[in-house]
Amino acid sequence: MELKEKLSSEVLETNWKPLAEHFARGVVYYLEPELDLVEVGESMATDSVSQIKRWLDDGLIYTPTPQQATQFHEDQDIKFDMLIIEPYVLIQQKGLS
């Protein structure tokens, strides 16, 4: 199985509640809707540092702010696609694209 296929099969849907402990550890990264979650996961899994740095520098990947975390916690109807690329947890809010 190709890495991209493997990662696609590992994408899960969740709300904020199970992500809160990962956020507290500083390992959650929020992806803007124009990015492809699996593509970003593949870049992280293969240590494509230059591409990841570009997305970080462009503000397309970032750690959620405490204000965002509070909003996500208060509104459990907000859903995310989640992909774990250890030790990181990549999330992308559903319904924004």
LINLIN-V607442 format. One record per residue. RES is the residue in three letters. SS is DSSP state (@ for helix, = for strand, . for the rest). PHI is phi in degrees with one decimal (NA if undefined). PSI is psi in whole degrees, 0 to 359 (999 if undefined). Layout:
[[RES/SS/PHI/PSI] [RES/SS/PHI/PSI]]
//
This chain:
[[MET/./NA/133] [GLU/./-68.2/154] [LEU/@/-57.3/316] [LYS/@/-61.5/319] [GLU/@/-64.2/316] [LYS/@/-59.7/313] [LEU/@/-64.9/320] [SER/@/-58.0/322] [SER/@/-74.2/346] [GLU/./-97.5/359] [VAL/./-71.4/129] [LEU/=/-120.9/155] [GLU/=/-99.6/139] [THR/=/-153.6/168] [ASN/./-102.6/189] [TRP/./-72.4/331] [LYS/@/-49.3/307] [PRO/@/-72.4/349] [LEU/@/-87.1/342] [ALA/@/-58.5/318] [GLU/@/-67.3/326] [HIS/@/-69.7/322] [PHE/@/-60.6/317] [ALA/@/-61.2/330] [ARG/./-85.6/355] [GLY/./77.1/26] [VAL/./-113.3/7] [VAL/=/-92.1/132] [TYR/=/-120.8/129] [TYR/=/-93.7/131] [LEU/=/-106.9/132] [GLU/./-65.9/156] [PRO/./-63.0/337] [GLU/./-74.5/348] [LEU/./-87.9/154] [ASP/./-96.3/119] [LEU/@/-55.3/315] [VAL/@/-67.9/322] [GLU/@/-63.1/317] [VAL/@/-64.5/317] [GLY/@/-59.5/319] [GLU/@/-63.9/318] [SER/@/-63.2/321] [MET/@/-69.7/319] [ALA/@/-65.2/332] [THR/./-102.5/12] [ASP/./55.3/45] [SER/./-81.2/75] [VAL/@/-58.6/317] [SER/@/-63.8/320] [GLN/@/-68.0/316] [ILE/@/-63.2/317] [LYS/@/-60.4/320] [ARG/@/-61.2/315] [TRP/@/-64.3/319] [LEU/@/-62.3/312] [ASP/@/-62.2/326] [ASP/./-82.7/358] [GLY/./74.4/19] [LEU/./-88.6/342] [ILE/=/-131.2/132] [TYR/=/-160.5/163] [THR/./-80.1/136] [PRO/./-60.1/147] [THR/./-76.3/160] [PRO/@/-56.5/325] [GLN/@/-64.7/318] [GLN/@/-63.8/316] [ALA/@/-59.2/319] [THR/@/-63.4/315] [GLN/@/-60.9/314] [PHE/@/-64.0/323] [HIS/@/-67.4/318] [GLU/@/-72.7/330] [ASP/./-111.2/87] [GLN/./-71.1/356] [ASP/./-79.3/345] [ILE/./-71.3/125] [LYS/./-112.4/151] [PHE/=/-129.7/149] [ASP/=/-88.9/138] [MET/=/-129.9/141] [LEU/=/-139.8/126] [ILE/=/-94.8/122] [ILE/=/-123.8/92] [GLU/./-52.4/135] [PRO/./-91.8/11] [TYR/=/-95.8/156] [VAL/=/-122.0/115] [LEU/=/-93.8/134] [ILE/=/-131.2/151] [GLN/=/-143.5/124] [GLN/=/-65.6/134] [LYS/./-79.3/150] [GLY/./80.4/14] [LEU/./-103.4/344] [SER/./-77.2/999]]
//
